[in-house]
Amino acid sequence: MYIHTWSHEITGPGADLIRADLIAAGIPEERKRDTAHRASLAVLEQRFRTGATA
């Protein structure tokens, strides 16, 4: 999965699994790449932690 904060795209294998969560968190609109990357990792951790449901 690739998150292109400069073009507001979420693409690549598995993007559909997490796209809605990333959009809800406002990550595609985040202009600071470091902030967007940290927030993206937090969303991924929350979404895929043991016991998480779809």
Predicted model as a PDB file, atoms N, CA, C, CB and O in Angstrom, pLDDT in the B-factor column:
MODEL        1                                                                  
ATOM      1  N   MET A   1       0.849  -1.164   0.000  1.00 66.00           N  
ATOM      2  CA  MET A   1       0.000   0.000   0.000  1.00 66.00           C  
ATOM      3  C   MET A   1       0.895   1.228   0.000  1.00 66.00           C  
ATOM      4  CB  MET A   1      -0.966  -0.002   1.215  1.00 66.00           C  
ATOM      5  O   MET A   1       1.953   1.245   0.629  1.00 66.00           O  
ATOM      6  N   TYR A   2       0.457   2.243  -0.709  1.00 69.00           N  
ATOM      7  CA  TYR A   2       1.209   3.486  -0.807  1.00 69.00           C  
ATOM      8  C   TYR A   2       0.280   4.647  -0.489  1.00 69.00           C  
ATOM      9  CB  TYR A   2       1.842   3.650  -2.215  1.00 69.00           C  
ATOM     10  O   TYR A   2      -0.835   4.721  -1.006  1.00 69.00           O  
ATOM     11  N   ILE A   3       0.740   5.542   0.352  1.00 69.00           N  
ATOM     12  CA  ILE A   3      -0.023   6.729   0.683  1.00 69.00           C  
ATOM     13  C   ILE A   3       0.781   7.922   0.169  1.00 69.00           C  
ATOM     14  CB  ILE A   3      -0.305   6.832   2.235  1.00 69.00           C  
ATOM     15  O   ILE A   3       1.853   8.237   0.687  1.00 69.00           O  
ATOM     16  N   HIS A   4       0.258   8.559  -0.833  1.00 67.00           N  
ATOM     17  CA  HIS A   4       0.933   9.702  -1.431  1.00 67.00           C  
ATOM     18  C   HIS A   4       0.301  10.975  -0.890  1.00 67.00           C  
ATOM     19  CB  HIS A   4       0.853   9.656  -2.985  1.00 67.00           C  
ATOM     20  O   HIS A   4      -0.687  11.460  -1.442  1.00 67.00           O  
ATOM     21  N   THR A   5       0.857  11.515   0.177  1.00 60.00           N  
ATOM     22  CA  THR A   5       0.248  12.673   0.823  1.00 60.00           C  
ATOM     23  C   THR A   5       0.261  13.896  -0.092  1.00 60.00           C  
ATOM     24  CB  THR A   5       0.973  12.989   2.127  1.00 60.00           C  
ATOM     25  O   THR A   5      -0.588  14.777   0.045  1.00 60.00           O  
ATOM     26  N   TRP A   6       1.201  13.958  -1.011  1.00 58.00           N  
ATOM     27  CA  TRP A   6       1.275  15.117  -1.898  1.00 58.00           C  
ATOM     28  C   TRP A   6       0.230  15.058  -3.010  1.00 58.00           C  
ATOM     29  CB  TRP A   6       2.664  15.218  -2.503  1.00 58.00           C  
ATOM     30  O   TRP A   6      -0.098  16.093  -3.590  1.00 58.00           O  
ATOM     31  N   SER A   7      -0.301  13.874  -3.322  1.00 60.00           N  
ATOM     32  CA  SER A   7      -1.320  13.766  -4.369  1.00 60.00           C  
ATOM     33  C   SER A   7      -2.652  13.244  -3.831  1.00 60.00           C  
ATOM     34  CB  SER A   7      -0.827  12.856  -5.481  1.00 60.00           C  
ATOM     35  O   SER A   7      -3.593  13.054  -4.602  1.00 60.00           O  
ATOM     36  N   HIS A   8      -2.745  13.012  -2.529  1.00 67.00           N  
ATOM     37  CA  HIS A   8      -3.970  12.549  -1.882  1.00 67.00           C  
ATOM     38  C   HIS A   8      -4.435  11.198  -2.393  1.00 67.00           C  
ATOM     39  CB  HIS A   8      -5.061  13.557  -2.079  1.00 67.00           C  
ATOM     40  O   HIS A   8      -5.638  10.944  -2.459  1.00 67.00           O  
ATOM     41  N   GLU A   9      -3.495  10.320  -2.758  1.00 78.00           N  
ATOM     42  CA  GLU A   9      -3.847   8.995  -3.256  1.00 78.00           C  
ATOM     43  C   GLU A   9      -3.443   7.916  -2.265  1.00 78.00           C  
ATOM     44  CB  GLU A   9      -3.186   8.739  -4.608  1.00 78.00           C  
ATOM     45  O   GLU A   9      -2.408   8.017  -1.606  1.00 78.00           O  
ATOM     46  N   ILE A  10      -4.259   6.899  -2.169  1.00 82.00           N  
ATOM     47  CA  ILE A  10      -3.960   5.698  -1.406  1.00 82.00           C  
ATOM     48  C   ILE A  10      -4.090   4.561  -2.409  1.00 82.00           C  
ATOM     49  CB  ILE A  10      -4.926   5.514  -0.142  1.00 82.00           C  
ATOM     50  O   ILE A  10      -5.196   4.240  -2.843  1.00 82.00           O  
ATOM     51  N   THR A  11      -2.976   3.953  -2.778  1.00 83.00           N  
ATOM     52  CA  THR A  11      -2.977   2.975  -3.859  1.00 83.00           C  
ATOM     53  C   THR A  11      -2.204   1.729  -3.464  1.00 83.00           C  
ATOM     54  CB  THR A  11      -2.388   3.579  -5.127  1.00 83.00           C  
ATOM     55  O   THR A  11      -1.630   1.656  -2.378  1.00 83.00           O  
ATOM     56  N   GLY A  12      -2.195   0.756  -4.356  1.00 83.00           N  
ATOM     57  CA  GLY A  12      -1.389  -0.439  -4.181  1.00 83.00           C  
ATOM     58  C   GLY A  12      -2.176  -1.592  -3.593  1.00 83.00           C  
ATOM     59  O   GLY A  12      -3.353  -1.456  -3.259  1.00 83.00           O  
ATOM     60  N   PRO A  13      -1.500  -2.745  -3.468  1.00 85.00           N  
ATOM     61  CA  PRO A  13      -2.147  -3.945  -2.925  1.00 85.00           C  
ATOM     62  C   PRO A  13      -2.663  -3.695  -1.507  1.00 85.00           C  
ATOM     63  CB  PRO A  13      -1.166  -5.133  -2.929  1.00 85.00           C  
ATOM     64  O   PRO A  13      -1.931  -3.188  -0.656  1.00 85.00           O  
ATOM     65  N   GLY A  14      -3.895  -4.044  -1.262  1.00 82.00           N  
ATOM     66  CA  GLY A  14      -4.463  -3.917   0.082  1.00 82.00           C  
ATOM     67  C   GLY A  14      -4.980  -2.545   0.438  1.00 82.00           C  
ATOM     68  O   GLY A  14      -5.451  -2.346   1.558  1.00 82.00           O  
ATOM     69  N   ALA A  15      -4.911  -1.592  -0.470  1.00 84.00           N  
ATOM     70  CA  ALA A  15      -5.344  -0.226  -0.159  1.00 84.00           C  
ATOM     71  C   ALA A  15      -6.811  -0.179   0.255  1.00 84.00           C  
ATOM     72  CB  ALA A  15      -5.117   0.686  -1.362  1.00 84.00           C  
ATOM     73  O   ALA A  15      -7.183   0.613   1.121  1.00 84.00           O  
ATOM     74  N   ASP A  16      -7.643  -1.013  -0.351  1.00 86.00           N  
ATOM     75  CA  ASP A  16      -9.070  -1.008  -0.016  1.00 86.00           C  
ATOM     76  C   ASP A  16      -9.335  -1.444   1.419  1.00 86.00           C  
ATOM     77  CB  ASP A  16      -9.827  -1.910  -0.966  1.00 86.00           C  
ATOM     78  O   ASP A  16     -10.374  -1.103   1.985  1.00 86.00           O  
ATOM     79  N   LEU A  17      -8.414  -2.192   2.015  1.00 85.00           N  
ATOM     80  CA  LEU A  17      -8.585  -2.650   3.391  1.00 85.00           C  
ATOM     81  C   LEU A  17      -8.515  -1.508   4.400  1.00 85.00           C  
ATOM     82  CB  LEU A  17      -7.535  -3.685   3.722  1.00 85.00           C  
ATOM     83  O   LEU A  17      -9.072  -1.610   5.494  1.00 85.00           O  
ATOM     84  N   ILE A  18      -7.845  -0.438   4.043  1.00 86.00           N  
ATOM     85  CA  ILE A  18      -7.560   0.612   5.017  1.00 86.00           C  
ATOM     86  C   ILE A  18      -7.935   2.014   4.546  1.00 86.00           C  
ATOM     87  CB  ILE A  18      -6.113   0.585   5.362  1.00 86.00           C  
ATOM     88  O   ILE A  18      -7.895   2.957   5.336  1.00 86.00           O  
ATOM     89  N   ARG A  19      -8.296   2.165   3.279  1.00 86.00           N  
ATOM     90  CA  ARG A  19      -8.563   3.491   2.697  1.00 86.00           C  
ATOM     91  C   ARG A  19      -9.564   4.298   3.536  1.00 86.00           C  
ATOM     92  CB  ARG A  19      -9.095   3.338   1.266  1.00 86.00           C  
ATOM     93  O   ARG A  19      -9.294   5.457   3.853  1.00 86.00           O  
ATOM     94  N   ALA A  20     -10.690   3.724   3.895  1.00 89.00           N  
ATOM     95  CA  ALA A  20     -11.713   4.464   4.655  1.00 89.00           C  
ATOM     96  C   ALA A  20     -11.180   4.936   6.009  1.00 89.00           C  
ATOM     97  CB  ALA A  20     -12.958   3.586   4.866  1.00 89.00           C  
ATOM     98  O   ALA A  20     -11.488   6.045   6.445  1.00 89.00           O  
ATOM     99  N   ASP A  21     -10.381   4.098   6.674  1.00 90.00           N  
ATOM    100  CA  ASP A  21      -9.814   4.480   7.975  1.00 90.00           C  
ATOM    101  C   ASP A  21      -8.847   5.652   7.832  1.00 90.00           C  
ATOM    102  CB  ASP A  21      -9.093   3.283   8.619  1.00 90.00           C  
ATOM    103  O   ASP A  21      -8.846   6.567   8.655  1.00 90.00           O  
ATOM    104  N   LEU A  22      -8.026   5.621   6.783  1.00 87.00           N  
ATOM    105  CA  LEU A  22      -7.063   6.702   6.563  1.00 87.00           C  
ATOM    106  C   LEU A  22      -7.767   8.005   6.212  1.00 87.00           C  
ATOM    107  CB  LEU A  22      -6.081   6.323   5.452  1.00 87.00           C  
ATOM    108  O   LEU A  22      -7.372   9.074   6.677  1.00 87.00           O  
ATOM    109  N   ILE A  23      -8.808   7.918   5.394  1.00 87.00           N  
ATOM    110  CA  ILE A  23      -9.569   9.117   5.036  1.00 87.00           C  
ATOM    111  C   ILE A  23     -10.268   9.680   6.268  1.00 87.00           C  
ATOM    112  CB  ILE A  23     -10.602   8.801   3.929  1.00 87.00           C  
ATOM    113  O   ILE A  23     -10.264  10.892   6.481  1.00 87.00           O  
ATOM    114  N   ALA A  24     -10.864   8.814   7.078  1.00 90.00           N  
ATOM    115  CA  ALA A  24     -11.540   9.253   8.298  1.00 90.00           C  
ATOM    116  C   ALA A  24     -10.578   9.959   9.254  1.00 90.00           C  
ATOM    117  CB  ALA A  24     -12.186   8.060   8.998  1.00 90.00           C  
ATOM    118  O   ALA A  24     -10.973  10.876   9.974  1.00 90.00           O  
ATOM    119  N   ALA A  25      -9.324   9.530   9.255  1.00 88.00           N  
ATOM    120  CA  ALA A  25      -8.319  10.141  10.126  1.00 88.00           C  
ATOM    121  C   ALA A  25      -7.742  11.429   9.529  1.00 88.00           C  
ATOM    122  CB  ALA A  25      -7.192   9.149  10.395  1.00 88.00           C  
ATOM    123  O   ALA A  25      -6.958  12.116  10.183  1.00 88.00           O  
ATOM    124  N   GLY A  26      -8.127  11.759   8.289  1.00 86.00           N  
ATOM    125  CA  GLY A  26      -7.651  12.990   7.658  1.00 86.00           C  
ATOM    126  C   GLY A  26      -6.253  12.912   7.100  1.00 86.00           C  
ATOM    127  O   GLY A  26      -5.660  13.940   6.774  1.00 86.00           O  
ATOM    128  N   ILE A  27      -5.715  11.725   6.983  1.00 83.00           N  
ATOM    129  CA  ILE A  27      -4.321  11.574   6.580  1.00 83.00           C  
ATOM    130  C   ILE A  27      -4.033  12.025   5.150  1.00 83.00           C  
ATOM    131  CB  ILE A  27      -3.916  10.150   6.731  1.00 83.00           C  
ATOM    132  O   ILE A  27      -3.008  12.674   4.939  1.00 83.00           O  
ATOM    133  N   PRO A  28      -4.873  11.724   4.152  1.00 76.00           N  
ATOM    134  CA  PRO A  28      -4.515  12.180   2.809  1.00 76.00           C  
ATOM    135  C   PRO A  28      -4.379  13.702   2.693  1.00 76.00           C  
ATOM    136  CB  PRO A  28      -5.545  11.699   1.828  1.00 76.00           C  
ATOM    137  O   PRO A  28      -3.653  14.188   1.826  1.00 76.00           O  
ATOM    138  N   GLU A  29      -5.063  14.454   3.548  1.00 78.00           N  
ATOM    139  CA  GLU A  29      -4.991  15.914   3.478  1.00 78.00           C  
ATOM    140  C   GLU A  29      -3.834  16.498   4.282  1.00 78.00           C  
ATOM    141  CB  GLU A  29      -6.284  16.509   3.964  1.00 78.00           C  
ATOM    142  O   GLU A  29      -3.514  17.678   4.137  1.00 78.00           O  
ATOM    143  N   GLU A  30      -3.210  15.693   5.117  1.00 74.00           N  
ATOM    144  CA  GLU A  30      -2.104  16.175   5.958  1.00 74.00           C  
ATOM    145  C   GLU A  30      -0.928  16.584   5.073  1.00 74.00           C  
ATOM    146  CB  GLU A  30      -1.664  15.081   6.980  1.00 74.00           C  
ATOM    147  O   GLU A  30      -0.458  15.792   4.257  1.00 74.00           O  
ATOM    148  N   ARG A  31      -0.461  17.799   5.233  1.00 77.00           N  
ATOM    149  CA  ARG A  31       0.622  18.327   4.384  1.00 77.00           C  
ATOM    150  C   ARG A  31       2.017  17.973   4.895  1.00 77.00           C  
ATOM    151  CB  ARG A  31       0.500  19.831   4.278  1.00 77.00           C  
ATOM    152  O   ARG A  31       2.961  17.912   4.108  1.00 77.00           O  
ATOM    153  N   LYS A  32       2.160  17.742   6.187  1.00 84.00           N  
ATOM    154  CA  LYS A  32       3.471  17.409   6.753  1.00 84.00           C  
ATOM    155  C   LYS A  32       3.688  15.911   6.628  1.00 84.00           C  
ATOM    156  CB  LYS A  32       3.580  17.863   8.245  1.00 84.00           C  
ATOM    157  O   LYS A  32       2.976  15.127   7.255  1.00 84.00           O  
ATOM    158  N   ARG A  33       4.658  15.509   5.831  1.00 80.00           N  
ATOM    159  CA  ARG A  33       4.861  14.087   5.549  1.00 80.00           C  
ATOM    160  C   ARG A  33       5.157  13.286   6.808  1.00 80.00           C  
ATOM    161  CB  ARG A  33       5.992  13.909   4.558  1.00 80.00           C  
ATOM    162  O   ARG A  33       4.631  12.184   6.968  1.00 80.00           O  
ATOM    163  N   ASP A  34       5.982  13.810   7.700  1.00 83.00           N  
ATOM    164  CA  ASP A  34       6.311  13.060   8.919  1.00 83.00           C  
ATOM    165  C   ASP A  34       5.063  12.836   9.779  1.00 83.00           C  
ATOM    166  CB  ASP A  34       7.389  13.807   9.735  1.00 83.00           C  
ATOM    167  O   ASP A  34       4.866  11.753  10.330  1.00 83.00           O  
ATOM    168  N   THR A  35       4.232  13.859   9.887  1.00 85.00           N  
ATOM    169  CA  THR A  35       2.988  13.730  10.654  1.00 85.00           C  
ATOM    170  C   THR A  35       2.070  12.713  10.000  1.00 85.00           C  
ATOM    171  CB  THR A  35       2.274  15.091  10.774  1.00 85.00           C  
ATOM    172  O   THR A  35       1.472  11.883  10.685  1.00 85.00           O  
ATOM    173  N   ALA A  36       1.953  12.771   8.681  1.00 83.00           N  
ATOM    174  CA  ALA A  36       1.102  11.828   7.953  1.00 83.00           C  
ATOM    175  C   ALA A  36       1.606  10.396   8.123  1.00 83.00           C  
ATOM    176  CB  ALA A  36       1.046  12.197   6.461  1.00 83.00           C  
ATOM    177  O   ALA A  36       0.807   9.473   8.281  1.00 83.00           O  
ATOM    178  N   HIS A  37       2.907  10.210   8.091  1.00 84.00           N  
ATOM    179  CA  HIS A  37       3.465   8.860   8.238  1.00 84.00           C  
ATOM    180  C   HIS A  37       3.206   8.306   9.638  1.00 84.00           C  
ATOM    181  CB  HIS A  37       4.977   8.870   7.947  1.00 84.00           C  
ATOM    182  O   HIS A  37       2.804   7.151   9.783  1.00 84.00           O  
ATOM    183  N   ARG A  38       3.429   9.108  10.653  1.00 88.00           N  
ATOM    184  CA  ARG A  38       3.169   8.649  12.029  1.00 88.00           C  
ATOM    185  C   ARG A  38       1.692   8.342  12.234  1.00 88.00           C  
ATOM    186  CB  ARG A  38       3.629   9.708  13.049  1.00 88.00           C  
ATOM    187  O   ARG A  38       1.344   7.327  12.836  1.00 88.00           O  
ATOM    188  N   ALA A  39       0.833   9.206  11.740  1.00 88.00           N  
ATOM    189  CA  ALA A  39      -0.601   8.986  11.885  1.00 88.00           C  
ATOM    190  C   ALA A  39      -1.044   7.748  11.108  1.00 88.00           C  
ATOM    191  CB  ALA A  39      -1.379  10.218  11.410  1.00 88.00           C  
ATOM    192  O   ALA A  39      -1.908   7.001  11.568  1.00 88.00           O  
ATOM    193  N   SER A  40      -0.462   7.532   9.946  1.00 86.00           N  
ATOM    194  CA  SER A  40      -0.791   6.341   9.142  1.00 86.00           C  
ATOM    195  C   SER A  40      -0.423   5.067   9.879  1.00 86.00           C  
ATOM    196  CB  SER A  40      -0.069   6.385   7.786  1.00 86.00           C  
ATOM    197  O   SER A  40      -1.192   4.106   9.893  1.00 86.00           O  
ATOM    198  N   LEU A  41       0.742   5.058  10.485  1.00 87.00           N  
ATOM    199  CA  LEU A  41       1.161   3.880  11.248  1.00 87.00           C  
ATOM    200  C   LEU A  41       0.220   3.632  12.425  1.00 87.00           C  
ATOM    201  CB  LEU A  41       2.606   4.051  11.751  1.00 87.00           C  
ATOM    202  O   LEU A  41      -0.095   2.483  12.734  1.00 87.00           O  
ATOM    203  N   ALA A  42      -0.223   4.687  13.073  1.00 91.00           N  
ATOM    204  CA  ALA A  42      -1.159   4.540  14.196  1.00 91.00           C  
ATOM    205  C   ALA A  42      -2.487   3.947  13.715  1.00 91.00           C  
ATOM    206  CB  ALA A  42      -1.402   5.907  14.885  1.00 91.00           C  
ATOM    207  O   ALA A  42      -3.065   3.093  14.387  1.00 91.00           O  
ATOM    208  N   VAL A  43      -2.968   4.398  12.559  1.00 89.00           N  
ATOM    209  CA  VAL A  43      -4.213   3.862  12.007  1.00 89.00           C  
ATOM    210  C   VAL A  43      -4.032   2.390  11.652  1.00 89.00           C  
ATOM    211  CB  VAL A  43      -4.656   4.670  10.762  1.00 89.00           C  
ATOM    212  O   VAL A  43      -4.905   1.572  11.942  1.00 89.00           O  
ATOM    213  N   LEU A  44      -2.913   2.048  11.030  1.00 86.00           N  
ATOM    214  CA  LEU A  44      -2.648   0.649  10.675  1.00 86.00           C  
ATOM    215  C   LEU A  44      -2.572  -0.232  11.916  1.00 86.00           C  
ATOM    216  CB  LEU A  44      -1.343   0.538   9.876  1.00 86.00           C  
ATOM    217  O   LEU A  44      -3.120  -1.334  11.941  1.00 86.00           O  
ATOM    218  N   GLU A  45      -1.897   0.256  12.932  1.00 90.00           N  
ATOM    219  CA  GLU A  45      -1.782  -0.505  14.176  1.00 90.00           C  
ATOM    220  C   GLU A  45      -3.169  -0.751  14.781  1.00 90.00           C  
ATOM    221  CB  GLU A  45      -0.877   0.241  15.187  1.00 90.00           C  
ATOM    222  O   GLU A  45      -3.489  -1.867  15.191  1.00 90.00           O  
ATOM    223  N   GLN A  46      -3.972   0.293  14.828  1.00 90.00           N  
ATOM    224  CA  GLN A  46      -5.308   0.162  15.402  1.00 90.00           C  
ATOM    225  C   GLN A  46      -6.167  -0.786  14.562  1.00 90.00           C  
ATOM    226  CB  GLN A  46      -5.984   1.543  15.511  1.00 90.00           C  
ATOM    227  O   GLN A  46      -6.885  -1.619  15.116  1.00 90.00           O  
ATOM    228  N   ARG A  47      -6.104  -0.673  13.264  1.00 86.00           N  
ATOM    229  CA  ARG A  47      -6.952  -1.465  12.367  1.00 86.00           C  
ATOM    230  C   ARG A  47      -6.597  -2.941  12.399  1.00 86.00           C  
ATOM    231  CB  ARG A  47      -6.838  -0.947  10.947  1.00 86.00           C  
ATOM    232  O   ARG A  47      -7.487  -3.791  12.354  1.00 86.00           O  
ATOM    233  N   PHE A  48      -5.301  -3.262  12.476  1.00 84.00           N  
ATOM    234  CA  PHE A  48      -4.868  -4.650  12.331  1.00 84.00           C  
ATOM    235  C   PHE A  48      -4.385  -5.305  13.619  1.00 84.00           C  
ATOM    236  CB  PHE A  48      -3.785  -4.718  11.327  1.00 84.00           C  
ATOM    237  O   PHE A  48      -3.850  -6.413  13.583  1.00 84.00           O  
ATOM    238  N   ARG A  49      -4.566  -4.637  14.757  1.00 86.00           N  
ATOM    239  CA  ARG A  49      -4.145  -5.266  16.012  1.00 86.00           C  
ATOM    240  C   ARG A  49      -4.964  -6.536  16.245  1.00 86.00           C  
ATOM    241  CB  ARG A  49      -4.305  -4.280  17.210  1.00 86.00           C  
ATOM    242  O   ARG A  49      -6.050  -6.696  15.689  1.00 86.00           O  
ATOM    243  N   THR A  50      -4.447  -7.406  17.048  1.00 67.00           N  
ATOM    244  CA  THR A  50      -5.116  -8.666  17.347  1.00 67.00           C  
ATOM    245  C   THR A  50      -6.507  -8.383  17.897  1.00 67.00           C  
ATOM    246  CB  THR A  50      -4.290  -9.508  18.352  1.00 67.00           C  
ATOM    247  O   THR A  50      -6.686  -7.574  18.807  1.00 67.00           O  
ATOM    248  N   GLY A  51      -7.484  -9.068  17.320  1.00 61.00           N  
ATOM    249  CA  GLY A  51      -8.850  -8.912  17.767  1.00 61.00           C  
ATOM    250  C   GLY A  51      -9.637  -7.845  17.047  1.00 61.00           C  
ATOM    251  O   GLY A  51     -10.836  -7.705  17.287  1.00 61.00           O  
ATOM    252  N   ALA A  52      -8.990  -7.071  16.151  1.00 56.00           N  
ATOM    253  CA  ALA A  52      -9.704  -6.024  15.416  1.00 56.00           C  
ATOM    254  C   ALA A  52     -10.680  -6.664  14.429  1.00 56.00           C  
ATOM    255  CB  ALA A  52      -8.706  -5.091  14.671  1.00 56.00           C  
ATOM    256  O   ALA A  52     -10.421  -7.734  13.880  1.00 56.00           O  
ATOM    257  N   THR A  53     -11.788  -5.994  14.222  1.00 58.00           N  
ATOM    258  CA  THR A  53     -12.782  -6.491  13.265  1.00 58.00           C  
ATOM    259  C   THR A  53     -12.932  -5.509  12.123  1.00 58.00           C  
ATOM    260  CB  THR A  53     -14.143  -6.727  13.950  1.00 58.00           C  
ATOM    261  O   THR A  53     -12.591  -4.333  12.251  1.00 58.00           O  
ATOM    262  N   ALA A  54     -13.440  -5.993  11.018  1.00 55.00           N  
ATOM    263  CA  ALA A  54     -13.600  -5.146   9.833  1.00 55.00           C  
ATOM    264  C   ALA A  54     -14.778  -4.225   9.957  1.00 55.00           C  
ATOM    265  CB  ALA A  54     -13.750  -5.989   8.597  1.00 55.00           C  
ATOM    266  O   ALA A  54     -15.051  -3.446   9.044  1.00 55.00           O  
TER     267      ALA A  54                                                      
ENDMDL                                                                          
END                                                                             
